[in-house]
Amino acid sequence: MHAKCRSKLPAILFSCLAAGCGWAALSAGHAGTAEPPAARPVAAPPKVAPVGERKPDQDALREAIGSFAEAFEKGDAKAVAAHWTANGEYIADDGTTIRGRAELEKDYADAFGKGNRQTLEVEVESVRFPSRDNAVVEGHFKLRRAKTGEFVASRCSFLFAREDGKWLIAIARESPGDGLTVRDLEWLIGTWEAKREGTVVSTKYEWTTNKTFVRCNISIAQDGKTLTGMQMIGKMPSTGGLHAWTFEDSGGIGDADITRDGKKWMFAARGSTADGRVLTATNIMTPVDADSFLWHAVERTLDGEPVPDQSPIKVNRVKATK
């Protein structure tokens, strides 16, 4: 190992500084075409209906969406399709359209039959009523594959119609994606911890207002000393790509471009320590399941000289105590 990297703590700080994704301190997924219909980003939704506006209908719509998600998680194609009108439509991001409850049931059955258990949450962002018996609901799908831990967050849009007093989906639409979004990293939200050779790294990820950025607080404890820092993850307006900015309270600064290769999240990172040393690395985060991921730092350099790769580290979610 390079002489400047003998101390374990600076070695880990190197990763913290140069890495690009909060857990980058030591240190989610796209649905395949064979999966059931999910949504992709569309234009920003209109404002949600005021709380007092048709509240019973808003509550009924949220209940219908919750029921839809529950049937989806159970893998019950018939129950999922029952949430559509008889001639309801699903429009995929490539323009493919599935029409009619019977065809929808068949499509879901084919997807569920592959044995890919998934969890689904639908986050409602806006509700509006263009007429007495129609409603437009916009929000986000949060889909996680239980087997692989892959996470997909995407925009969704529904047109609901009320028939015989029941709100049913008339049209569900997804639109072409525009690349990775901050929402794709929602699986990181929460508190994480990893331990190695007496060093404990803790990170806490949380949304900023309007979920524009993910903010992460970092704490690294070793030999009675604690170093802290923070990170912001967001979309770079000039390029449209995901980016991360890391700031150590000791004065070090780093940033990274974020991309994805299948399950792996890649952070092309660079930074500078408080004393001016230049760091680079490719940091890799690979989800294992909903509560753990592997972090691996490769292609590391310090002041232009190669530094050995770090072996994979398992990072675990810290579950809230009741």
Helices and strands as residue ranges (DSSP letters): G 3-5, H 8-18, G 22-25, H 55-74, H 77-81, E 84-91, E 97-99, H 101-112, E 118-131, E 134-145, E 151-163, E 166-173, G 182-188, E 190-196, E 199-207, G 209-211, E 214-222, E 225-235, E 242-248, E 253-261, E 264-272, E 278-289, E 292-302, E 305-307, E 313-317
